[in-house]
Amino acid sequence: MDYKNAGVDIEAGYRSVELMKEHVKATMRPEVLGGLGGFSGAFSMSAFKNMEKPTLVSGTDGVGTKLKLAFLMDRHDTVGIDCVAMCVNDIACAGGEPLFFLDYIACGKNYPEKIATIVSGVAEGCRQAGAALIGGETAEMPGFYPEDEYDLAGFAVGIVDEKDLITGADIKEGDTLIGIASSGVHSNGFSLVRKVFRMSEEALHTYYDSLGSTLGEALLRPTKIYVKALRGVKEAGVTIKGCSHITGGGFYENIPRMLPDGVRAVVKKDSYPVLPIFRMLQTDGNIAEDMMYNTYNMGLGMVLAVDPADTEKAMEAIRAAGEDPYVVGIVEKGEKGVVLC
């Protein structure tokens, strides 16, 4: 008896590392010390010593049951982007610059080419965020996961000068709410998605004119990474007073997280286009509108609060970063929360 007969192929692990090296290399930053293969990743902080109060911010998350679609479609090159996005968007929400990322892949059987494809998506997400992929772990766990399935999670660290932290404390009545378009469902609410839509190869490969793609392509579309857009707003000289990453819990849970006591966010539902995938999901699943806004991003992946005088400047910066912004509402006095009208 040996480890391979027990279901763990050490040689496959070595090959996975070799195949992913080129993807990892493409994410390197000057601050990264050492190379792939050590017991830990090292990152120099010397470049940030001129900050008044350098502050580390971090985020960790996974892709969730969206992975089930990747298994059914045998498409593994985009879920890594989702994993990175869910972590670095939270860091950007705090005003931070993502520095580095680590991934964790747990699988029933290590297929080196598949693992390398997953990591290629992680590397692409890191490139979009400007973060270095400095380490990770691939755990082969036979008997715990089915052979053709895996889980994917990650962890990111960023930095911000303490004075530049986005806390929401200065949000006040009259501030403008700007929403930035999402790419689709992103990486939340897929347990409900999988109840509404038939999860079969035939259903996922069915093309819909309203979506401009197959159902599977629309659902698997990777989560937007907003690091560049938020950096652009800051570089344009605009103070982002508050920032909300619209993830699990939708509008009702996430927007109030950026608000101080005594004010509420008023969002106009007709101020931006709701993506067709959400209309289809609501109709096919007979889901109440409140539940949709309490579960999904409904077409807005990020909501910012800025001073009214900075609205146009912020919009221009977001457009320059390649994203679509909309003025979606206003901050009013009232009990902390969100009102959709």
N, C-alpha and C positions, 0 to 999 in steps of 0.2 A: 504493500500500500504506500502511496505517496500523495503529495498535495494535489497533483494533477488529477489523480483518480478520485480525489475527494471533491473535485469540481473547480479548483482554482488553478488557472494556468499562468504561472509566473512568467513564462516566455512571452505569452500574449501581452502581459503587462509591459514588458520591456519594449515590445514592438509598438504598442500604443504610444509610449513616450517618444520613441523615435519619429513616428508619423506626425505627432503634434508639434514637434520642435519648431518647424518652419512657421506655423501659425503663431506660436507663442513669441517667437523672435520678432515678429512684425509689430508687437505691442510695446516693445521696450522703450523706456524713458531714460534720460541721462542719469537719473538718480538711482536706477537699479544697480545693485552691487552683486556680482557673481552671476551664475548662469542657472539654467534649469537642471534639476537633479539633486540639489542639496536637500537637507532636512528642513530648511526654512528659507523664506525669501527675505532678502535684505534690501532696504530702501533708505538712502541717505536723506536727511532732513536739512542739510546745510544750505540748500537753495532757498529755504524759507526762514532763515535766521533774521532777516530784516523785518519780518512781521512784528508788530508791537506785542501781540499776544497770540502766537500761533496755537490754533485749537484743532484737535483732531475730531472728525465726525465720521461715523461709520454706518453701514447698513448691511443687512443680511436678509435673504429671501430665496425663494425657489420658484419653479415654474408651475407647480401644482398639477392638476389633472389635465391641463392642456397637453401634457405629454402623451396622454392616451390617443390624441389625434395624430401626433407624430408617429406613434407605433402603427396605427391603422394605415396611414399614408406612406409609411416607411420613408419619412422625410425628417432628417435630423440636423440640418444645417442652419436652422433659424432659432431653435429653442435656446441656444446659448445666448443669442442676442436678448431674448426675453429675460434670461437669468440676470445678465448684467444690468439691463434696464431697470429691473425692479429694485436693485440695490443702489445704483448711481443716481437715479432720479430722486431718491429720498435724500441723498447727500446734497445734490444740487438744490433741493428745496430749502436746505438750511443755509444756502449761500456758499457751500463748499465746492472745492475743486477735487474731483476723484483722482486719487494718486495710484492706487493699485488694487488688484482684484485677485481673489483665490476661488477656485471652483471645487466642488465635490460631486463626483459621479459615482453612484452605487448601482451595480448591475448584477443580473443573474448570471450572465456569461460575458466575458470580455472578448468582444469582436473588435480587434484593433482598428480596422477601417471605420467602423461605426463610431468608436470613441474619438478617433481623430476628427471625424466630421462634426461631432458635437462640439469639440474644442475649437474647431474652425469658426463656429458661430459665436462662441465665447470670445474668441480673439477679435472677431469683427465688432462685437459690442464694445469691447475695450478700446478698439481703435476709434469708434464713434465717440466714446466718452473721454478719450485722451488718457486712459488709465493703462498701467502696465499689468499684464497677467504674470505675476511673479511666483505662482505656485498653485498647487491643487492636489487632489487625491482621487484615484480611481480605485474603488473597492469592489472586488468581485465577490459576490455573496450568494453562492448557489444554495437553493433551498429556501432563501428568504425572498428573492425576486424571481419571477419567471425568466427563462433564458433570454427572451426577446425584449425584456422590459428593463427600464432603469429609472433612477430618480436623479434630479439635477438641482443643486443649490449652490449658493455663492455668498461671498462676503467681500465687502469693499471698504476701503478707508480713504478719507479725503481730508483736506485741510482748509481752514478759513481763519482769517484774523478775527479775533473775538468781536471787534467793533463792527465787523461786516456780517455777523450772524443774522439770518432772517428769522425773527421770532414772532412777528405779528403784533408786538406790543404797541407799536405806533400807528396801527390802523385806526382810522377815525371815520366818522360820518362824512359821506361825500366822496370817499375814495372810489376809484374805478376798478372794476373787476375785469381782467382780461383772461380769456380762455385760449389755450393753444390746442389745435386739433389733434386728435388721436389717430392712429392708423386702423383702429378696429377694436375688437374686444380686449386687446392687450393680454394680460395674464391673470385675470380674475373672473370668477363666476362660471367656470367651465363645468362644474358639477351640475349646474342648472342647464347650461348649453347642451350637455350630453343627455339630459332628460327630454329636452325639447326636440332636438334633431336626431334622426336615426343615425346611429354610429355604425355605418357599413361603408365598404369601399365604394359601392354604387352611389349611395347618397352623397358622400363626400366629394366624389368626382363629377357630380352633376353641375352643369354650368347654368348660371342665372344671369340674365341680362341686367337685372337690377343691381347685382353685385359687381358685374364686370369681370367675374371670375367664377371658378367652381366654389361650392360651399366650403370645401376643405381649405382651399387657398385663402378664402376670406377669413376663416376662423384661425388659421395658422399664421396669418400675417404677424410679423414680430412687433413687439412693443416699441413704441417710439422712445428714443433717448433724447432728453431735453437739455443736456448739459451745455451744448453749444449755444442754444437759444438763450438760456438764462445768463450765460457768460456774456453774450452779446448785449443783453439789456444792461448789465452792470457796466460793461465797457463804454456804453453810450452815455453813461453818467446818470442813469436812472436808479433810484433807490427802490428796490423791491421790498415793500413793507411786509407782505405776507405771501406765502406760497403753499399751495396744496397739490399734492400728487394724487390724482383721482384713481384710486385702486379699489381694493375690496371694501365694500360699504358705500361706494358711489359718492354722489353729491352730499347726501345727508350725513354721512359719517365723517368724510374727509374735509370738506370746506370749513366746518366749524373748528377744526383743529388748528387753523391758523388765526382764529379770531380772538381778540381779548374780550373780557366781559363788557357788556353794555352796548355791543353792536351786533348786527346781523347782516348776512349777505343776502341780497335780493338778486336772483338770477332769472333772466328772461329766457324761457325755453325756445322762443322763436328767433333768438339773436344769432344763431349759428345753425349750420345744417347737421341734423342728426343722421348718422351714417345708415345706409340701407340695411346693414346686417342687424342693427338693433331693431329696426321696424319689423324685419322678418322674424326675429327672435320673439318680439312681443306678440305679434299676430299669431304665429304658429304655436306658441306656448300659452296663449291666452293669459299673459302676465299683466297684472295691473301696472299702470304707469308709475305709481309711487314705488312699486317694487323694482321696476327697471332702474329708476334713478337712485335707488337704495342699494343696487347691486353692481351696476355697470357705469363706465365713464360716459356713455351716451354720445361719444364723439369729441369729448374734451379730456385730454390726458393730464393737463396741468391748468391750474387757475391761479392768477397772480393778483395782488392788490397793489395799486400804485396811486400816487397823487394824481388828481385829474389833469394838472398841468403837464405831467409826464406821459400822458396816454399815447399820443401820437409818436413820440420819440421811442417809446417801448415797442409799439406796434412795428415801426420801421426796423428796429433791431431784430425782432423776431422774424420778420419777413426776410431780412438779409441773411439769417441763419438757415433759410430754406423751409421754415415752418409757417403755418397759417394761423394768424391770431384773429380773435374776435372780441369786441367789447360786449361782454355778456351780462353786465349788471352793475350794481352799485352797493356801497356799504351804507346802511341806515342805523339810526339808534334803535335799540330794542334788545330783547333777550337774545343771548348768543345762540346762533343757529343759522339755518338757511331757509329761505322762502323761494319757491319756484312759482313763477307766474307767467 
